[in-house]
Amino acid sequence: MGVKTEIHFVNGEILAVDEDETRVKMTEHGIEILEHEGDDEIKILFPWTRIDKVQQRGPSIGAIYHY
């Protein structure tokens, strides 16, 4: 079981990401999500100004970050 990340946006939407399939990275610019689709790598950046909070849960982590 990997880490599960929920991104709560300021407009009320929630994006749930399972890190078994996708990589989530917190950067100075926002949250970066990297997915592999065949041979292609897709990178999506959600800027901090759009994010209300981030929740992460997993076997060795349990955290809530508010912005």
Gaussian input, Z-matrix of N, CA and C with variables (Angstrom, degrees):
# hf/3-21g

backbone

0 1
 N
 C     1     B1
 C     2     B2     1     A1
 N     3     B3     2     A2     1     D1
 C     4     B4     3     A3     2     D2
 C     5     B5     4     A4     3     D3
 N     6     B6     5     A5     4     D4
 C     7     B7     6     A6     5     D5
 C     8     B8     7     A7     6     D6
 N     9     B9     8     A8     7     D7
 C    10    B10     9     A9     8     D8
 C    11    B11    10    A10     9     D9
 N    12    B12    11    A11    10    D10
 C    13    B13    12    A12    11    D11
 C    14    B14    13    A13    12    D12
 N    15    B15    14    A14    13    D13
 C    16    B16    15    A15    14    D14
 C    17    B17    16    A16    15    D15
 N    18    B18    17    A17    16    D16
 C    19    B19    18    A18    17    D17
 C    20    B20    19    A19    18    D18
 N    21    B21    20    A20    19    D19
 C    22    B22    21    A21    20    D20
 C    23    B23    22    A22    21    D21
 N    24    B24    23    A23    22    D22
 C    25    B25    24    A24    23    D23
 C    26    B26    25    A25    24    D24
 N    27    B27    26    A26    25    D25
 C    28    B28    27    A27    26    D26
 C    29    B29    28    A28    27    D27
 N    30    B30    29    A29    28    D28
 C    31    B31    30    A30    29    D29
 C    32    B32    31    A31    30    D30
 N    33    B33    32    A32    31    D31
 C    34    B34    33    A33    32    D32
 C    35    B35    34    A34    33    D33
 N    36    B36    35    A35    34    D34
 C    37    B37    36    A36    35    D35
 C    38    B38    37    A37    36    D36
 N    39    B39    38    A38    37    D37
 C    40    B40    39    A39    38    D38
 C    41    B41    40    A40    39    D39
 N    42    B42    41    A41    40    D40
 C    43    B43    42    A42    41    D41
 C    44    B44    43    A43    42    D42
 N    45    B45    44    A44    43    D43
 C    46    B46    45    A45    44    D44
 C    47    B47    46    A46    45    D45
 N    48    B48    47    A47    46    D46
 C    49    B49    48    A48    47    D47
 C    50    B50    49    A49    48    D48
 N    51    B51    50    A50    49    D49
 C    52    B52    51    A51    50    D50
 C    53    B53    52    A52    51    D51
 N    54    B54    53    A53    52    D52
 C    55    B55    54    A54    53    D53
 C    56    B56    55    A55    54    D54
 N    57    B57    56    A56    55    D55
 C    58    B58    57    A57    56    D56
 C    59    B59    58    A58    57    D57
 N    60    B60    59    A59    58    D58
 C    61    B61    60    A60    59    D59
 C    62    B62    61    A61    60    D60
 N    63    B63    62    A62    61    D61
 C    64    B64    63    A63    62    D62
 C    65    B65    64    A64    63    D63
 N    66    B66    65    A65    64    D64
 C    67    B67    66    A66    65    D65
 C    68    B68    67    A67    66    D66
 N    69    B69    68    A68    67    D67
 C    70    B70    69    A69    68    D68
 C    71    B71    70    A70    69    D69
 N    72    B72    71    A71    70    D70
 C    73    B73    72    A72    71    D71
 C    74    B74    73    A73    72    D72
 N    75    B75    74    A74    73    D73
 C    76    B76    75    A75    74    D74
 C    77    B77    76    A76    75    D75
 N    78    B78    77    A77    76    D76
 C    79    B79    78    A78    77    D77
 C    80    B80    79    A79    78    D78
 N    81    B81    80    A80    79    D79
 C    82    B82    81    A81    80    D80
 C    83    B83    82    A82    81    D81
 N    84    B84    83    A83    82    D82
 C    85    B85    84    A84    83    D83
 C    86    B86    85    A85    84    D84
 N    87    B87    86    A86    85    D85
 C    88    B88    87    A87    86    D86
 C    89    B89    88    A88    87    D87
 N    90    B90    89    A89    88    D88
 C    91    B91    90    A90    89    D89
 C    92    B92    91    A91    90    D90
 N    93    B93    92    A92    91    D91
 C    94    B94    93    A93    92    D92
 C    95    B95    94    A94    93    D93
 N    96    B96    95    A95    94    D94
 C    97    B97    96    A96    95    D95
 C    98    B98    97    A97    96    D96
 N    99    B99    98    A98    97    D97
 C   100   B100    99    A99    98    D98
 C   101   B101   100   A100    99    D99
 N   102   B102   101   A101   100   D100
 C   103   B103   102   A102   101   D101
 C   104   B104   103   A103   102   D102
 N   105   B105   104   A104   103   D103
 C   106   B106   105   A105   104   D104
 C   107   B107   106   A106   105   D105
 N   108   B108   107   A107   106   D106
 C   109   B109   108   A108   107   D107
 C   110   B110   109   A109   108   D108
 N   111   B111   110   A110   109   D109
 C   112   B112   111   A111   110   D110
 C   113   B113   112   A112   111   D111
 N   114   B114   113   A113   112   D112
 C   115   B115   114   A114   113   D113
 C   116   B116   115   A115   114   D114
 N   117   B117   116   A116   115   D115
 C   118   B118   117   A117   116   D116
 C   119   B119   118   A118   117   D117
 N   120   B120   119   A119   118   D118
 C   121   B121   120   A120   119   D119
 C   122   B122   121   A121   120   D120
 N   123   B123   122   A122   121   D121
 C   124   B124   123   A123   122   D122
 C   125   B125   124   A124   123   D123
 N   126   B126   125   A125   124   D124
 C   127   B127   126   A126   125   D125
 C   128   B128   127   A127   126   D126
 N   129   B129   128   A128   127   D127
 C   130   B130   129   A129   128   D128
 C   131   B131   130   A130   129   D129
 N   132   B132   131   A131   130   D130
 C   133   B133   132   A132   131   D131
 C   134   B134   133   A133   132   D132
 N   135   B135   134   A134   133   D133
 C   136   B136   135   A135   134   D134
 C   137   B137   136   A136   135   D135
 N   138   B138   137   A137   136   D136
 C   139   B139   138   A138   137   D137
 C   140   B140   139   A139   138   D138
 N   141   B141   140   A140   139   D139
 C   142   B142   141   A141   140   D140
 C   143   B143   142   A142   141   D141
 N   144   B144   143   A143   142   D142
 C   145   B145   144   A144   143   D143
 C   146   B146   145   A145   144   D144
 N   147   B147   146   A146   145   D145
 C   148   B148   147   A147   146   D146
 C   149   B149   148   A148   147   D147
 N   150   B150   149   A149   148   D148
 C   151   B151   150   A150   149   D149
 C   152   B152   151   A151   150   D150
 N   153   B153   152   A152   151   D151
 C   154   B154   153   A153   152   D152
 C   155   B155   154   A154   153   D153
 N   156   B156   155   A155   154   D154
 C   157   B157   156   A156   155   D155
 C   158   B158   157   A157   156   D156
 N   159   B159   158   A158   157   D157
 C   160   B160   159   A159   158   D158
 C   161   B161   160   A160   159   D159
 N   162   B162   161   A161   160   D160
 C   163   B163   162   A162   161   D161
 C   164   B164   163   A163   162   D162
 N   165   B165   164   A164   163   D163
 C   166   B166   165   A165   164   D164
 C   167   B167   166   A166   165   D165
 N   168   B168   167   A167   166   D166
 C   169   B169   168   A168   167   D167
 C   170   B170   169   A169   168   D168
 N   171   B171   170   A170   169   D169
 C   172   B172   171   A171   170   D170
 C   173   B173   172   A172   171   D171
 N   174   B174   173   A173   172   D172
 C   175   B175   174   A174   173   D173
 C   176   B176   175   A175   174   D174
 N   177   B177   176   A176   175   D175
 C   178   B178   177   A177   176   D176
 C   179   B179   178   A178   177   D177
 N   180   B180   179   A179   178   D178
 C   181   B181   180   A180   179   D179
 C   182   B182   181   A181   180   D180
 N   183   B183   182   A182   181   D181
 C   184   B184   183   A183   182   D182
 C   185   B185   184   A184   183   D183
 N   186   B186   185   A185   184   D184
 C   187   B187   186   A186   185   D185
 C   188   B188   187   A187   186   D186
 N   189   B189   188   A188   187   D187
 C   190   B190   189   A189   188   D188
 C   191   B191   190   A190   189   D189
 N   192   B192   191   A191   190   D190
 C   193   B193   192   A192   191   D191
 C   194   B194   193   A193   192   D192
 N   195   B195   194   A194   193   D193
 C   196   B196   195   A195   194   D194
 C   197   B197   196   A196   195   D195
 N   198   B198   197   A197   196   D196
 C   199   B199   198   A198   197   D197
 C   200   B200   199   A199   198   D198

   B1=1.4507
   B2=1.5229
   B3=1.3136
   B4=1.4541
   B5=1.5118
   B6=1.2974
   B7=1.4627
   B8=1.5245
   B9=1.3215
   B10=1.4653
   B11=1.5191
   B12=1.3299
   B13=1.4586
   B14=1.5163
   B15=1.3225
   B16=1.4658
   B17=1.5169
   B18=1.3327
   B19=1.4573
   B20=1.5241
   B21=1.3308
   B22=1.4649
   B23=1.5315
   B24=1.3174
   B25=1.4582
   B26=1.5236
   B27=1.3255
   B28=1.4631
   B29=1.5323
   B30=1.3290
   B31=1.4687
   B32=1.5292
   B33=1.3542
   B34=1.4578
   B35=1.5130
   B36=1.3298
   B37=1.4630
   B38=1.5215
   B39=1.3371
   B40=1.4628
   B41=1.5241
   B42=1.3211
   B43=1.4649
   B44=1.5191
   B45=1.3399
   B46=1.4590
   B47=1.5241
   B48=1.3289
   B49=1.4559
   B50=1.5231
   B51=1.3371
   B52=1.4605
   B53=1.5197
   B54=1.3220
   B55=1.4573
   B56=1.5209
   B57=1.3430
   B58=1.4633
   B59=1.5278
   B60=1.3338
   B61=1.4578
   B62=1.5216
   B63=1.3202
   B64=1.4548
   B65=1.5196
   B66=1.3301
   B67=1.4641
   B68=1.5219
   B69=1.3345
   B70=1.4597
   B71=1.5186
   B72=1.3338
   B73=1.4615
   B74=1.5282
   B75=1.3242
   B76=1.4596
   B77=1.5169
   B78=1.3284
   B79=1.4619
   B80=1.5279
   B81=1.3094
   B82=1.4649
   B83=1.5278
   B84=1.3374
   B85=1.4640
   B86=1.5224
   B87=1.3365
   B88=1.4578
   B89=1.5177
   B90=1.3083
   B91=1.4568
   B92=1.5161
   B93=1.3167
   B94=1.4551
   B95=1.5230
   B96=1.3181
   B97=1.4622
   B98=1.5193
   B99=1.3408
   B100=1.4557
   B101=1.5180
   B102=1.3177
   B103=1.4639
   B104=1.5120
   B105=1.3115
   B106=1.4610
   B107=1.5165
   B108=1.3139
   B109=1.4548
   B110=1.5174
   B111=1.3100
   B112=1.4624
   B113=1.5192
   B114=1.3166
   B115=1.4630
   B116=1.5261
   B117=1.3236
   B118=1.4600
   B119=1.5249
   B120=1.3290
   B121=1.4563
   B122=1.5188
   B123=1.3275
   B124=1.4655
   B125=1.5191
   B126=1.3405
   B127=1.4614
   B128=1.5198
   B129=1.3511
   B130=1.4593
   B131=1.5230
   B132=1.3335
   B133=1.4588
   B134=1.5249
   B135=1.3290
   B136=1.4573
   B137=1.5175
   B138=1.3435
   B139=1.4717
   B140=1.5285
   B141=1.3253
   B142=1.4644
   B143=1.5180
   B144=1.3246
   B145=1.4687
   B146=1.5261
   B147=1.3304
   B148=1.4692
   B149=1.5225
   B150=1.3399
   B151=1.4662
   B152=1.5282
   B153=1.3339
   B154=1.4568
   B155=1.5275
   B156=1.3474
   B157=1.4588
   B158=1.5196
   B159=1.3293
   B160=1.4641
   B161=1.5189
   B162=1.3356
   B163=1.4638
   B164=1.5151
   B165=1.3296
   B166=1.4562
   B167=1.5209
   B168=1.3260
   B169=1.4607
   B170=1.5173
   B171=1.3164
   B172=1.4471
   B173=1.5101
   B174=1.3324
   B175=1.4591
   B176=1.5277
   B177=1.3163
   B178=1.4592
   B179=1.5224
   B180=1.3533
   B181=1.4625
   B182=1.5215
   B183=1.2829
   B184=1.4565
   B185=1.5121
   B186=1.3312
   B187=1.4575
   B188=1.5160
   B189=1.3276
   B190=1.4636
   B191=1.5109
   B192=1.3245
   B193=1.4659
   B194=1.5209
   B195=1.3307
   B196=1.4699
   B197=1.5195
   B198=1.3465
   B199=1.4567
   B200=1.5030
   A1=109.00
   A2=116.57
   A3=121.22
   A4=112.39
   A5=114.72
   A6=121.45
   A7=109.07
   A8=115.93
   A9=121.99
   A10=107.42
   A11=116.27
   A12=122.67
   A13=109.22
   A14=116.41
   A15=122.24
   A16=107.76
   A17=116.16
   A18=122.19
   A19=107.20
   A20=116.02
   A21=122.31
   A22=107.33
   A23=116.27
   A24=121.65
   A25=110.91
   A26=116.78
   A27=121.80
   A28=112.23
   A29=118.19
   A30=121.09
   A31=112.53
   A32=117.65
   A33=121.66
   A34=115.12
   A35=118.69
   A36=120.91
   A37=110.40
   A38=115.37
   A39=121.70
   A40=108.44
   A41=116.01
   A42=122.35
   A43=107.62
   A44=117.02
   A45=121.83
   A46=108.59
   A47=115.80
   A48=121.80
   A49=108.88
   A50=116.60
   A51=122.50
   A52=107.10
   A53=117.28
   A54=120.35
   A55=113.81
   A56=118.11
   A57=119.54
   A58=109.07
   A59=116.46
   A60=122.30
   A61=112.69
   A62=117.50
   A63=123.21
   A64=109.43
   A65=116.90
   A66=121.04
   A67=109.58
   A68=117.39
   A69=123.04
   A70=107.94
   A71=115.74
   A72=120.87
   A73=108.51
   A74=116.50
   A75=120.49
   A76=108.08
   A77=115.90
   A78=121.21
   A79=109.03
   A80=116.68
   A81=120.41
   A82=112.23
   A83=117.23
   A84=121.74
   A85=112.99
   A86=117.19
   A87=120.84
   A88=110.34
   A89=115.53
   A90=121.03
   A91=108.52
   A92=114.79
   A93=122.35
   A94=108.35
   A95=116.26
   A96=121.87
   A97=107.48
   A98=116.19
   A99=122.57
   A100=109.55
   A101=116.42
   A102=122.86
   A103=109.02
   A104=115.79
   A105=121.29
   A106=108.43
   A107=114.89
   A108=121.75
   A109=107.14
   A110=116.30
   A111=120.50
   A112=109.15
   A113=117.04
   A114=121.81
   A115=112.38
   A116=116.85
   A117=121.38
   A118=111.42
   A119=115.42
   A120=121.76
   A121=107.58
   A122=115.80
   A123=121.60
   A124=107.56
   A125=115.87
   A126=121.69
   A127=108.54
   A128=115.66
   A129=121.95
   A130=107.40
   A131=117.11
   A132=121.53
   A133=109.01
   A134=116.00
   A135=122.09
   A136=106.96
   A137=118.76
   A138=121.05
   A139=111.93
   A140=115.38
   A141=121.55
   A142=112.50
   A143=118.88
   A144=121.29
   A145=112.39
   A146=118.00
   A147=122.04
   A148=112.71
   A149=117.89
   A150=121.73
   A151=110.71
   A152=115.58
   A153=122.14
   A154=110.00
   A155=116.56
   A156=119.79
   A157=110.20
   A158=114.84
   A159=122.73
   A160=107.16
   A161=116.58
   A162=121.95
   A163=108.04
   A164=116.84
   A165=121.16
   A166=108.72
   A167=115.00
   A168=121.51
   A169=108.84
   A170=114.77
   A171=120.45
   A172=110.41
   A173=117.14
   A174=120.19
   A175=113.60
   A176=117.53
   A177=119.63
   A178=113.12
   A179=117.30
   A180=120.20
   A181=109.85
   A182=115.63
   A183=123.36
   A184=106.25
   A185=117.89
   A186=120.45
   A187=110.81
   A188=114.76
   A189=122.41
   A190=107.29
   A191=116.73
   A192=122.60
   A193=107.63
   A194=118.12
   A195=123.22
   A196=108.90
   A197=116.01
   A198=120.88
   A199=111.03
   D1=126.24
   D2=-179.60
   D3=-95.88
   D4=-171.29
   D5=179.97
   D6=-80.19
   D7=136.73
   D8=174.41
   D9=-108.92
   D10=130.30
   D11=-179.14
   D12=-117.80
   D13=132.26
   D14=173.00
   D15=-116.54
   D16=125.31
   D17=177.08
   D18=-105.19
   D19=118.61
   D20=179.04
   D21=-100.63
   D22=118.23
   D23=-177.68
   D24=-89.66
   D25=159.06
   D26=-178.63
   D27=-64.47
   D28=-22.29
   D29=178.89
   D30=-85.99
   D31=3.89
   D32=177.41
   D33=96.65
   D34=-11.88
   D35=178.84
   D36=-73.74
   D37=153.92
   D38=178.58
   D39=-129.75
   D40=133.47
   D41=175.45
   D42=-114.51
   D43=121.33
   D44=178.48
   D45=-103.44
   D46=130.81
   D47=-177.33
   D48=-126.76
   D49=130.69
   D50=175.56
   D51=-99.82
   D52=117.11
   D53=-173.89
   D54=-76.55
   D55=4.26
   D56=169.97
   D57=-71.04
   D58=-29.42
   D59=-176.01
   D60=-106.31
   D61=-23.00
   D62=-170.86
   D63=-137.63
   D64=150.16
   D65=176.66
   D66=-104.13
   D67=130.98
   D68=178.84
   D69=-113.60
   D70=131.29
   D71=-178.62
   D72=-134.24
   D73=130.10
   D74=175.55
   D75=-91.47
   D76=123.56
   D77=-178.58
   D78=-119.30
   D79=175.84
   D80=177.57
   D81=-66.36
   D82=-20.59
   D83=-177.57
   D84=-94.76
   D85=-20.21
   D86=-178.35
   D87=155.46
   D88=-157.98
   D89=178.97
   D90=-100.09
   D91=125.52
   D92=-178.72
   D93=-104.68
   D94=129.51
   D95=178.87
   D96=-116.80
   D97=128.04
   D98=178.69
   D99=-116.13
   D100=124.40
   D101=178.05
   D102=-122.78
   D103=150.16
   D104=173.84
   D105=-109.03
   D106=128.12
   D107=177.85
   D108=-126.70
   D109=95.77
   D110=-173.39
   D111=67.40
   D112=-125.87
   D113=177.80
   D114=-88.41
   D115=-7.01
   D116=-176.58
   D117=-91.87
   D118=147.27
   D119=173.07
   D120=-113.08
   D121=128.72
   D122=-179.33
   D123=-110.04
   D124=128.30
   D125=179.39
   D126=-117.47
   D127=127.74
   D128=179.14
   D129=-123.45
   D130=133.63
   D131=178.18
   D132=-117.14
   D133=123.93
   D134=173.86
   D135=-104.67
   D136=114.30
   D137=-177.76
   D138=-67.73
   D139=149.98
   D140=-178.89
   D141=-56.85
   D142=-30.18
   D143=-178.13
   D144=-65.34
   D145=-19.13
   D146=178.83
   D147=-95.08
   D148=-5.41
   D149=-171.57
   D150=-107.60
   D151=131.86
   D152=175.83
   D153=-91.07
   D154=-51.86
   D155=178.31
   D156=-154.43
   D157=162.32
   D158=178.50
   D159=-129.73
   D160=130.77
   D161=175.95
   D162=-115.30
   D163=134.31
   D164=175.44
   D165=-127.88
   D166=136.08
   D167=178.36
   D168=-137.35
   D169=142.71
   D170=177.07
   D171=-175.27
   D172=-175.70
   D173=-177.09
   D174=-62.71
   D175=-29.73
   D176=-176.88
   D177=-123.71
   D178=14.59
   D179=-178.96
   D180=-148.08
   D181=146.81
   D182=172.22
   D183=-156.12
   D184=104.49
   D185=-174.15
   D186=-145.71
   D187=149.06
   D188=172.35
   D189=-127.26
   D190=127.14
   D191=179.36
   D192=-115.17
   D193=128.65
   D194=176.04
   D195=-108.17
   D196=140.26
   D197=-179.59
   D198=-124.42

